[in-house]
Amino acid sequence: ELFGNVKLERGRVTLTAPEGVYFGSERRAELRKGVRLTRGQSVLTSRFGEYFPEDKRAYFKGEVLVMDSASATSSEELTYFEEEGKSVAVGSVRVFNPGNNLTVFGDSVIHFEKQKYTLAPKNPKMVQVDTTSSGVIDTLLVVGQVMEAYQDTLERFIARDEVVMVRTD
């Protein structure tokens, strides 16, 4: 067991926590009491984390918050697959993009970093709050069974199956 400013580094990823345990036979690190992961401009915080260096996989649980230059994502749990550049957030997921004042809520959200593609496969809701030229608040709500976001040359959202859209203008 390790106590006091535990720090793990691997390439561009740095994990820190007040305490942790390294299981040598399992090649697994467990971090407790407030975890912080930094990777480039992204910062993740949670109450608990595990890192599996052989698999290049990290698991976080408890008040998970990921902040980067474009958005903030909160969830109950998150698993990050380093090789694939894939994140799977589960449990009361909320993704907020301040650039367009848009928030997506869902049971889970899967983000494919390399493909610049995000999938909310179950019960997604998107809310965008805007202000009209006359100063009136205009809110858009989109609900569907599945929601996809593409962040390539043209940022777009696609809602599928039983889509409902409501706008207050």
Disulfide bonds with the S-S distance in Angstrom:
none
